[in-house]
Amino acid sequence: MILDIEVESSGLKGDAGEASKPALCEKFSSKPELWQEVEALTNSLRFNSFEPEAVFLREMFGYLSQEVQHKLLLMTADRSEDTMDHCRLLLLLLQRFPQSVSVHGPKLLETLMTAEKHSHYQNSVNCYRKLLVCDLLPLLVSSSVSLPPKQLFRLLNKAIEFSLNYLLSPSKLIQDLPELESKIEDPWVHLFLVVQGSGKKLGWDLSTMFAVPWNKEMYWQKILHTKKNLLLVPEEQRNYKELLYCCTVFFLRCFHEYTSSVEAGNGSEVPLVMVEAFTTKPPQTLTESKSKRRKVEIEDSAVPLLTVASLSSSAIVANFQMAVACWDLLHSVANLEKEFSKLCQHMRLDLCLKYFLLDITLYKEVFDEALFILQSLKTSPTEELRKNLQLASIYYRKGEKASSIDHILQVVANLPSQTSPTINPQSNALVQATKKERHLHYLPLTRSHVLQYCVKFILTGLKKHIFSKQPCPDLDQAVGHAMTLIQYDWPAEESLAVKLLERIRRNRSFSYKLFRSYIVNVDLLEEFMYFSTDQGGCLALDIVSSSHHTSQRRISTRGADKGVKDDFKQAMKRQVARSNESIENLIIKFLVTEKHSILQSLVQVTTTPIL
C-alpha cells in the first residue's frame, strides 16, 4: 500500500515543542504541497541541521511509528526521479532500518555503480563513489547479504582508491556534492569497516585487526605473523589476497601519515624534503673491545641515520620507517609483489606515491631510479626547489661534484621568500656524530633552512679540499671561500674558523682577492689584524686593496712600508663598519656572484666525498 501522510488542517508545519500535537491520519492523496513537506522532513533527517524548523521536523518524524517511518522513506525514495536523491533516500532508509539492507542494499549497490559508470567521472572522488564507500559498503559488508569474492575484491579496490585519493586531495571537495556533504571526518574509519566486513565474508583472520583502534606496532606484528604462516604453505597452495589487501591498506595508512607529516598544511608548518646531510665520527669509548666495536659499527652503518629539524616532527622518521618496512614486505615474495604491482596499476597508485617512492630510492641509494622519478616531476617553484636539493644530494653521492654544486647554486639563486613562519635553523641538526655511513635529514623548505643547508653543503666540500693530505692548488682561495661561508652560522662555526686561521698561520701568508667584498665578521677581522702585527707573526697578507694613490702591495713580515700598513688598518676599519650588514644577503650575493670561483675550488677535489 502507498502511504500518504497528512497533518490535519495545517500540514506538517507547527511550532517547535508541539511536535506531539498534530494528529496524523493515513489516506490516499497526491497533493503536491504534501510532498514538499515530506521533502523538508527527509532533508532535516539527512543534514541534521539545528535550525528550529529542522529540529521540529525531526521530532515530528520521531512520533511516527517504525512502520510508518519505514514506509514514508521508501515511498519518498521511489518517487524521486533524480538518481542521486533516490540513492540518498535509500541510504537514509538503510541507516535507520539496518534490517532492510538485505532487501534494498544489493539494488542500491547496482544503482550507485551504474550511475558512476554512466557519469564518466575522471576521478574516483565523486558523489556516487562517496555514497558507496562511506555509506553503503559499511552497512552491506556487515550484513547477511551474500556477495561473491570477485565482487568483494572489486568493491575493496573502489574503497581503497576513493579513500586514498580523497585523503590526498588538497581541497577535500567531492565532485557534484555540496561542500557540507563533502566533509568526511575520518575516511580511515569507513575504509577499515569495509576491509573488516569484506574480510569476514572472505574468511580472513588478518582483517579482524581493523576492528581494533589504530596501533601501528600491533597491526604490523599481526601482518608479520600472517606472512610467516603463509610461507609455511606450499607455493602452489598459497593465496596472497588476504595478506595483499590487509597489508596494502596498512601500508597506505602509514604512507599517508608520513606524507601528511612532511607536507605543508598537514601537520607541518612548512614542507620538508629528504636530503643528504653530514656526519662526524663519534668519540670511541674505552670500555668497548675492538671486535665488539667493529661488529656494532658494521651493523649500525647498514641503515642511514634519519633526522628531523624539529623534535615536534620526530614521528616523521617512525612513519617513514614503518612505511618502508611494509613496502619491503609487499616486495619480498615474487607472487605477492606481482599481485601488489597489479593492484597499484589498477588503482593508479604510482601517481600518489611518487614522492614517497623518491624518498625510498634516496634512502636505499637507488640513484638511477631516483633520477628518473625526479625528471618526471612537474616544476612548480616548490617542486623545483625540492628537485634541485635532491639532485644535489644524488650527484654528490655519485661523486659528480660539478653537477651537485651546480644544483646547490641553482637552489640559492631561487630561494623561497620568507613567507612561512620564521624558524631559527639549528646547525647541529645537519651534522650528526654517528657510526653510520650516511645521514639523511628532513629539511624544512624555508629560506633560512635551505640557505643554511647550501652553505653547509659547500663548506663540507671545501673542508675536504683544504684539509686533504694531498697538495691542492688555490688553497688560499678555498680557505677564503670557507672563511666567507662560516660567517653565516657564526659562532657555531667558530671551531672551523680556528682550524682555518691555524692553516693560514702555518703557511705564513694568505691571499684572497674577495676579502674586502665579503669578510665582515668582527671576530675574524680582529684575527687578521692580529696576524699583521709583530705579535701575530707579521704574516704576508694580500687581502685588501691599498689606497688609490699607491699600487696594490702586500702587508709583509718585514713591514718596511708604513703607508701600506696604514692603508691596511683603514681598510680593516671599513670592513668592521660593515659588520651590521645582513649576513644572509651577503652570503647569497657571494654564492650567486662567485659561482664559477666556488665551482673551481670544489671540483678540484679528487678524494671520496664525506657526505
Buried (B, 14 or more C-beta within 10 A) or exposed (E): EEBBBBBEEEBBEBEBEEBEEBEBEEEEEEEEEBBEBBBBBBEBBBEEBEEEBBBBBBBBBEEBEEEBBBBBBBBBBEBBEEBBBBBBBBBBBBBBBEEBBBEBBBEBBEBBBEBBEEBEBEEBBBBBBBBBBBBBBBBBBBBEBEBEEEEBBBBBBBBBBBBBBBBBEEEBBBBBBEEEBBEBEEBBBBBBBBBBBBBBBBEBBBBEBBEEEBEBEEBBEBBEEBBEEBEEEEEEEBEBBBBBBBBBBBBBBBBBBBBBBBBBEBBBBBBBBBBBBBBEEEEEEEEEEEEEBEEEBEEEBEBBBBBBBBEEBEEBBBBBBBBBBBBEBBEEBEEBBEBBBEBBEEBEBEEBBBBBBBBBBBBBEBBEBBBEBBEEBEEEEBBBBBBBBBBBBBBBBBEBBEBBBBBBBBBBEEBBEEEBEEBEBEBEBBBBEBBBBBBBBBBBBBBBBBBBBBBBBBBBBBBBBBEBEEEBEBBBBBBBBBBBBBBBBBEBBEEBBEEBBEBBBEEEBBBBBBBBBBBBBEEBBEBBBBBBEEEEBBBBBBBBBBEEEEEEBBBBBEEEBEEBBEBBBEBBEEBBEBBEEEBBEBBBBBBEEBBEBBBBBBBBBEEEBEB
